[in-house]
Amino acid sequence: MNLETTAPPARRRTAPAAYARRRARLGQVGWISEGDVQDRGPGAGGPCYQWTRKVKGKTVSVALSREQYEGLREAIANWRVVQATLREMQRLSRQMLFATLPHPPRRKRLGKKTLGLI
């Protein structure tokens, strides 16, 4: 089986452009952070904002000011965009690598699920 025929020619032309768009998107992302933030509502001492994340399998919580809460909320949203963009870039990379580079002989075609394309 010739890998040049596994991906349609149109897809082989558009994948590099799609990859470049995603790479450019990564350059526009602001601050990033993992974890989650919560607005726990008014507490005994006033509003309560909290940031939680996992460190070595344990949950760590940090009390935040309103400004820290808003900044971290945006940073966490940016982190999720970065993760989704990287997953899509990986998928495009695998698609192009398996479609254009020589491979060993196989009895069966590799499925999209095996290649991580779906």
Secondary structure, DSSP 8 states (H G I E B T S, - for coil): --GGGTS-HHHHHHHHHHHHHHHHHHHT------SEEEEEEEETTEEEEEEEEEETTEEEEEEE-HHHHHHHHHHHHHHHHHHHHHHHHHHHHHHHHHHHS-----SS---HHHHT--
